[in-house]
Amino acid sequence: MAKAPSPVDNVLKYVKTNKIEFIDMKFMDFPGQWQHFTVPASQLSADSFEDGFGFDGSSIRGWKAINESDMLIIPDPETMFLDPFIEAPTISLTCDVYEPATKEKYERCPRSIAQKAAAHLISTGIAD
């Protein structure tokens, strides 16, 4: 029996099959405003979901000083959707923000904070 394709495989297949031109990488800043940048689809590979994409964290308010501004975002393949508002075929991926030196999730990333809160609720039996 064939192994089911992974979420990463599904994204890569969707990009190829649907002739996707751009990948919009989305993440949220600490005050709750969406931030994003777009890369050509040719830059997306299976490694992108492990190695991520670098960006300048000093340009995000309240995050990093200019002298320590390197940040990393890693897309979550399970968040992919086709953006219906962009003329060129574009998919959107929600990303987790990481410290590049340690590969730990960034403490000021709202998505990371929400994931930690959900894990705590489950571990304490407050929620399931």
Phi, psi and omega per residue, in radians:
M1 nan 2.345 -3.091
A2 -1.270 2.509 3.102
K3 -1.276 2.411 3.118
A4 -1.141 2.466 3.124
P5 -1.135 2.562 3.117
S6 -1.330 2.843 3.054
P7 -0.981 -0.646 3.106
V8 -1.110 -0.809 3.105
D9 -1.028 -0.698 3.126
N10 -1.083 -0.742 3.123
V11 -1.116 -0.859 -3.098
L12 -1.081 -0.687 3.100
K13 -1.156 -0.740 3.133
Y14 -1.060 -0.760 3.138
V15 -1.046 -0.802 -3.110
K16 -1.221 -0.844 -3.076
T17 -1.107 -0.657 -3.064
N18 -1.735 0.184 3.094
K19 0.897 0.836 3.109
I20 -1.187 2.334 -3.106
E21 -1.702 -0.563 -3.041
F22 -2.371 2.663 3.076
I23 -2.099 2.098 3.125
D24 -1.713 2.020 -3.117
M25 -1.637 2.060 -3.075
K26 -1.980 2.497 2.996
F27 -2.671 2.885 -3.077
M28 -1.966 2.436 3.061
D29 -1.432 3.024 -3.046
F30 -1.063 -0.690 3.097
P31 -1.262 -0.098 3.060
G32 1.757 0.268 3.114
Q33 -1.680 2.349 3.086
W34 -1.145 2.408 3.009
Q35 -2.122 2.737 3.110
H36 -2.853 2.809 2.870
F37 -2.543 2.751 -3.025
T38 -2.067 2.419 3.098
V39 -2.175 2.689 3.042
P40 -1.098 2.555 -3.133
A41 -1.013 -0.477 3.135
S42 -1.103 -0.319 3.131
Q43 -1.501 -0.120 -3.120
L44 -1.602 2.222 3.086
S45 -2.487 3.066 3.085
A46 -1.029 -0.616 3.127
D47 -1.111 -0.481 -3.137
S48 -1.033 -0.503 -3.105
F49 -1.465 -0.067 3.046
E50 -1.976 -0.802 -3.046
D51 -1.560 -0.458 3.099
G52 1.278 -2.867 -3.119
F53 -2.304 2.336 3.123
G54 -1.418 2.648 3.032
F55 -2.700 2.926 -3.099
D56 -1.560 1.877 -3.121
G57 -1.266 -0.286 -3.135
S58 -1.252 -0.290 3.126
S59 -1.460 -0.066 3.109
I60 -1.792 2.077 -3.040
R61 -1.001 2.326 3.087
G62 1.370 0.176 -3.067
W63 -1.791 -1.199 -2.973
K64 -2.375 2.609 3.000
A65 -1.366 2.775 -3.078
I66 -1.036 -0.554 -3.088
N67 -1.406 -0.090 3.110
E68 -2.420 0.720 -2.896
S69 -1.563 -0.125 -3.116
D70 -1.130 2.285 3.118
M71 -2.374 2.917 -3.104
L72 -2.380 2.358 2.989
I73 -2.053 2.438 3.111
I74 -2.137 2.102 -3.091
P75 -1.212 2.544 3.062
D76 -1.690 1.936 -3.049
P77 -1.111 -0.372 -3.112
E78 -1.390 -0.020 -3.139
T79 -1.819 0.108 -3.057
M80 -1.102 2.385 2.937
F81 -2.604 2.668 3.081
L82 -1.357 2.200 -3.136
D83 -1.398 1.967 -3.069
P84 -1.369 -0.120 -3.038
F85 -1.760 -0.041 -3.127
I86 -1.879 2.294 -3.057
E87 -1.084 -0.838 3.114
A88 -1.276 2.422 -3.138
P89 -0.976 2.046 -3.022
T90 -2.409 2.321 2.986
I91 -1.838 2.721 3.113
S92 -2.016 2.412 3.075
L93 -2.254 2.273 3.030
T94 -1.421 2.423 -3.022
C95 -2.093 2.688 2.966
D96 -1.685 2.515 -3.125
V97 -1.759 2.360 -3.091
Y98 -2.243 2.726 2.917
E99 -1.400 2.142 -3.041
P100 -1.175 -0.558 -3.091
A101 -1.219 -0.637 -3.050
T102 -1.882 -0.264 -3.046
K103 1.041 0.467 3.032
E104 -1.636 2.589 3.116
K105 -1.085 2.465 -3.099
Y106 -1.236 2.272 -3.034
E107 -1.148 -0.351 -3.132
R108 -1.742 0.122 3.126
C109 -1.411 2.061 -3.123
P110 -0.973 -0.603 3.132
R111 -1.146 -0.744 3.106
S112 -1.118 -0.732 3.116
I113 -1.066 -0.773 3.137
A114 -1.129 -0.687 3.119
Q115 -1.128 -0.722 3.100
K116 -1.120 -0.721 3.136
A117 -1.108 -0.760 3.130
A118 -1.106 -0.746 3.118
A119 -1.094 -0.687 3.124
H120 -1.134 -0.767 3.124
L121 -1.061 -0.691 3.120
I122 -1.210 -0.795 -3.081
S123 -1.154 -0.475 3.138
T124 -1.600 -0.082 3.129
G125 1.422 0.098 3.125
I126 -1.228 -0.586 -3.131
A127 -2.439 2.921 3.089
D128 -2.220 nan nan
